[in-house]
Amino acid sequence: MSLKLSNLVTLLLNLFLFLVIKPISPAQAASSLDLKVFPPTAYLAVKPGAAINHEVKLKNDGLYTLEITPVLVDFKTDERSGQVILQQKSDFKHLNLDGDPEKWGRSFVLKPSEEQNLNFVIAFPSDAAFAEHRLAILFQARQLSYASVSNSDTLISAVLASNVILLASPDEQNRGELIIEEFKVPRVADSFVGFNFSAMVRNIGINAVPIDGHIKISHWPSPSPEIYELYPDMVLADDKRLVRAMSEAELSEIEALEQQKEVLTASGENFEALKADFIRQKLRTNFFYKKAFLIGAYDLELKVGDDILQKRVVVLPFSALAIAMLLPPLFWLANLLSKSLKK
């Protein structure tokens, strides 16, 4: 009996020690390091021979003191979704914290609930070439230990970026130019299945420019076409990107949501978060067109700026035709098997 009691005490003690000294879970770590940066992305233009100030705001909403180290690197995109791919370093010399290049790599401390505005000076020489630069201001954050701010032991760390698309330009003229890179549309499709389509654009200009245009689907005898409005995603110079779009019906849903803004806000809802979540769910790069039954020729028109490309999809009930063609031989085979079994 005493042995059983001893085992129970040992079990309870081990459970207590586990609950008290168990390591920090990933979820707890994420909540303890909560660093916010604004703006996440900035598009700036500077004339050669001139300088501007660019302010970046950091706020520590986490539980512990952070050691922040700013680093400047170049970035490129995946040339599909606009996803940023950070590079190892940057040779760009004209963007510095407080105009001092020595401050790159120099750490500073940000306490819980503390906010700091960092002033970056961008100064181009008078002979700077007309070009677009893709830069990422990285903030390497280390959570300092409980003992001391100067203690080098850390619990968790993270890296945040504030991206800067910087144009050296003598004027404010827009020199971005989008063209259609590809418009994927099948030549034939099944009436009962529907069809997919997608589009990619390329910027052959010198500066970043937003996507503007639509995808229109026309089908006789329908009196009016269905239109997908392209989302104004930015495409960087000499870069390409899949277009995102929403149908007119989905845009109407956003308008209906806008009309409920006051009611939703009064009831305690975060209207902007609801709207952003709706847009995030509806926007897509791979489109699927499906109705109860499709048949005939469907003309698709992609318009991006002044560039227009048209394609046609012929939709027929291929699955039904295939079944109809297979029925006679299947019927003949069934009869043959039936006769052979009777013998």
C-alpha positions in Angstrom: 0.0 0.0 0.0 2.9 2.4 0.9 4.6 1.5 -2.4 1.5 2.5 -4.4 1.3 5.8 -2.4 5.0 6.5 -3.1 4.5 5.9 -6.8 1.5 8.3 -6.8 3.5 11.0 -5.0 6.4 10.6 -7.5 4.0 10.8 -10.5 2.4 14.0 -9.1 5.8 15.5 -8.5 7.0 14.8 -12.0 3.8 16.3 -13.4 4.3 19.4 -11.3 7.9 19.8 -12.5 6.8 19.3 -16.1 4.2 22.0 -15.8 6.6 24.4 -14.1 9.8 24.0 -16.1 8.5 22.8 -19.5 10.0 24.7 -22.5 8.3 27.5 -24.3 6.0 26.2 -27.0 6.1 27.7 -30.5 2.8 29.5 -29.9 4.0 31.0 -26.6 7.3 32.1 -28.4 5.3 33.8 -31.2 3.3 35.8 -28.7 6.4 36.8 -26.7 8.1 38.2 -29.8 5.6 40.5 -31.5 7.5 43.1 -33.5 5.6 45.3 -36.0 7.1 47.3 -38.9 5.5 50.0 -41.0 5.4 50.5 -43.9 5.8 46.9 -45.0 6.4 48.2 -48.6 7.1 51.7 -50.0 7.4 53.0 -53.6 9.8 56.0 -53.7 11.2 58.2 -56.4 14.3 60.4 -56.0 15.9 62.8 -58.5 19.6 62.4 -59.2 21.4 64.9 -57.1 18.6 65.1 -54.5 17.8 63.5 -51.2 14.7 62.5 -49.3 13.9 61.1 -45.8 12.1 57.8 -45.5 10.6 57.0 -42.1 10.2 53.4 -40.8 8.3 52.7 -37.6 9.1 49.8 -35.3 6.9 48.8 -32.4 7.6 46.1 -29.8 4.2 44.6 -28.8 5.8 41.5 -27.4 6.6 40.6 -23.8 10.3 41.0 -23.7 13.1 43.4 -24.6 14.4 43.0 -28.2 17.8 43.6 -29.6 17.3 45.0 -33.2 20.0 44.9 -35.9 19.2 46.7 -39.2 20.6 45.2 -42.4 20.2 46.2 -46.0 19.8 43.5 -48.7 18.5 43.4 -52.3 15.5 41.3 -53.2 13.9 39.8 -56.3 10.4 38.2 -56.9 9.3 34.7 -57.8 8.0 36.2 -61.1 4.6 34.6 -60.4 2.8 35.8 -57.3 5.0 38.8 -56.4 6.5 36.8 -53.5 9.7 38.5 -52.3 13.0 36.5 -52.3 15.6 38.1 -50.2 19.2 38.1 -51.3 22.3 37.8 -49.1 23.5 41.4 -49.3 23.3 44.7 -51.2 25.9 46.9 -52.8 23.5 49.9 -52.8 25.2 52.8 -51.0 22.6 55.6 -51.2 20.2 54.5 -48.4 21.4 54.8 -44.8 20.0 55.1 -41.3 20.3 58.8 -40.4 22.5 59.2 -43.4 25.3 57.2 -41.7 26.4 54.0 -43.5 28.2 52.9 -40.3 24.8 52.2 -38.6 24.1 49.2 -40.8 24.7 46.2 -38.5 24.8 48.3 -35.4 22.2 47.0 -32.8 19.8 48.9 -30.6 17.4 47.9 -27.9 13.6 48.1 -28.1 11.7 47.5 -24.8 8.2 46.0 -24.5 5.5 48.5 -25.7 8.2 50.8 -27.0 7.9 52.4 -30.4 10.8 53.9 -32.4 10.8 55.9 -35.6 13.8 55.4 -37.8 14.9 58.0 -40.3 16.5 56.6 -43.4 18.2 59.1 -45.8 18.1 58.4 -49.5 20.6 60.6 -51.4 21.5 60.0 -55.1 24.5 61.5 -56.8 23.9 63.9 -59.6 25.1 61.3 -62.2 22.8 58.5 -60.9 21.5 56.3 -63.7 17.8 56.1 -64.4 16.9 52.8 -62.7 14.7 51.0 -60.2 16.3 49.4 -57.1 14.6 46.7 -55.1 15.8 46.9 -51.5 14.8 45.3 -48.2 15.5 46.9 -44.9 15.8 43.9 -42.6 15.3 44.1 -38.8 16.9 41.1 -37.1 15.3 40.8 -33.7 16.6 38.8 -30.8 14.7 38.3 -27.6 17.1 39.0 -24.7 17.1 36.8 -21.7 15.4 37.7 -18.4 18.6 38.3 -16.6 20.1 41.3 -18.4 19.7 43.4 -21.5 23.4 42.9 -22.2 23.2 39.1 -21.8 23.8 37.4 -25.2 21.6 34.4 -24.4 18.4 34.5 -26.4 15.1 32.5 -26.4 13.8 33.2 -29.9 14.7 35.4 -32.8 13.0 36.7 -36.0 13.6 38.8 -39.1 11.1 41.4 -40.4 11.5 43.4 -43.6 10.4 46.8 -44.8 10.7 46.7 -48.6 11.6 49.8 -50.6 11.2 50.0 -54.4 13.3 53.0 -55.2 13.4 54.8 -58.5 16.1 57.2 -59.6 14.2 59.5 -62.0 14.6 63.1 -63.2 10.8 63.6 -63.3 7.5 62.0 -62.2 6.6 60.6 -65.6 5.4 57.0 -65.5 7.6 54.8 -67.7 6.1 51.5 -66.7 4.5 49.4 -69.5 2.7 46.2 -69.2 2.2 43.6 -71.9 0.5 40.2 -71.9 3.1 37.5 -71.3 0.8 34.6 -71.6 -3.0 33.8 -71.6 -3.6 30.1 -70.8 -7.0 29.0 -72.2 -7.9 25.5 -73.3 -9.0 25.1 -76.9 -11.8 22.6 -76.0 -13.6 21.8 -72.8 -16.4 19.5 -71.5 -19.8 20.9 -70.9 -20.2 19.1 -67.6 -16.7 20.0 -66.3 -16.0 23.6 -67.3 -12.6 25.1 -67.9 -9.7 26.9 -66.3 -7.8 29.9 -67.4 -5.0 32.1 -66.2 -2.9 35.1 -67.4 0.5 36.6 -66.8 1.8 40.1 -67.5 5.3 41.5 -68.0 6.5 45.0 -67.2 8.8 46.0 -70.1 9.1 49.6 -68.7 11.6 51.2 -66.3 9.5 51.6 -63.2 6.9 49.6 -61.2 3.3 50.0 -62.4 -0.1 48.6 -61.2 -2.1 46.1 -63.3 -5.1 47.6 -65.0 -7.6 45.8 -67.2 -10.1 42.9 -67.3 -10.9 39.4 -68.6 -14.2 39.3 -70.5 -16.1 36.1 -71.4 -18.7 36.3 -74.2 -21.0 33.6 -75.3 -23.8 33.7 -77.9 -26.8 34.0 -77.2 -26.0 35.6 -73.8 -26.8 39.3 -74.2 -24.0 40.5 -71.9 -20.5 39.2 -71.2 -19.2 38.2 -67.8 -16.3 40.4 -66.7 -13.5 39.8 -64.2 -11.8 43.0 -63.1 -8.0 42.7 -62.6 -6.6 43.6 -59.2 -4.1 46.5 -59.3 -1.1 44.5 -58.1 2.2 46.2 -58.7 4.6 44.7 -61.3 8.2 45.8 -60.9 10.4 46.9 -63.8 11.5 44.0 -66.0 9.4 41.6 -64.0 6.3 39.5 -64.5 3.4 38.4 -62.4 0.2 36.3 -62.6 -2.9 38.5 -62.6 -5.5 38.3 -59.9 -9.1 39.2 -60.4 -12.6 39.1 -59.1 -15.9 38.7 -60.9 -18.5 41.5 -61.1 -20.7 39.5 -58.8 -18.0 39.3 -56.2 -17.3 43.1 -56.6 -21.1 43.6 -55.9 -20.7 41.6 -52.7 -17.9 44.0 -51.6 -20.2 47.0 -52.3 -23.0 45.3 -50.3 -20.5 44.8 -47.4 -19.5 48.5 -47.7 -23.1 49.5 -47.2 -23.2 47.5 -43.9 -20.0 49.2 -42.6 -21.7 51.3 -39.9 -23.9 48.4 -38.7 -21.0 46.1 -38.5 -18.8 48.6 -36.7 -21.5 49.5 -34.2 -21.9 45.8 -33.4 -18.2 45.5 -32.6 -17.0 43.9 -35.8 -13.6 44.9 -37.4 -14.9 46.0 -40.7 -11.5 46.5 -42.4 -10.4 43.0 -41.3 -13.7 41.5 -42.6 -13.2 43.3 -46.0 -9.6 42.3 -46.3 -10.4 38.7 -45.5 -13.2 38.6 -48.1 -10.9 40.1 -50.8 -8.1 37.6 -49.8 -10.5 34.7 -50.2 -12.0 35.8 -53.5 -8.9 37.0 -55.3 -7.3 34.2 -57.3 -4.8 33.6 -60.2 -6.2 30.3 -61.5 -9.8 30.9 -62.7 -12.5 28.2 -63.1 -15.5 28.9 -65.3 -18.4 26.5 -64.7 -22.2 26.8 -65.1 -24.9 24.2 -64.9 -24.3 23.3 -68.6 -21.9 24.9 -71.1 -22.1 24.4 -74.8 -20.9 26.3 -77.9 -18.0 28.8 -78.4 -16.9 31.0 -75.5 -14.7 34.0 -76.4 -12.3 35.2 -73.8 -10.7 38.7 -74.0 -7.8 39.7 -71.8 -7.1 43.5 -71.7 -4.1 44.8 -69.9 -3.6 48.5 -70.5 -3.6 48.9 -74.3 -2.6 45.3 -74.9 -5.5 43.0 -75.9 -5.5 39.2 -76.6 -8.5 37.1 -77.5 -8.9 33.3 -77.4 -11.8 30.9 -77.9 -12.9 27.8 -76.1 -15.2 25.2 -77.8 -17.3 23.5 -75.2 -19.2 20.3 -76.0 -20.7 17.4 -74.0 -17.7 15.2 -74.7 -18.3 13.0 -71.6 -22.0 12.4 -72.7 -20.8 11.7 -76.3 -18.2 9.2 -75.0 -20.8 7.4 -72.9 -23.2 7.3 -75.9 -20.4 5.8 -78.1 -19.5 3.2 -75.5 -23.1 2.0 -75.0 -23.5 -0.1 -78.2 -20.2 -2.1 -77.7 -21.0 -2.5 -74.0 -24.5 -3.7 -74.8 -23.1 -6.1 -77.4 -20.5 -7.4 -74.8 -23.1 -7.9 -72.2 -25.3 -9.9 -74.6 -22.3 -12.0 -75.6 -21.4 -12.8 -71.9 -25.1 -13.6 -71.2 -25.2 -16.1 -74.1 -21.9 -17.7 -73.1 -23.1 -18.2 -69.5 -26.4 -19.9 -70.7 -24.5 -22.5 -72.7 
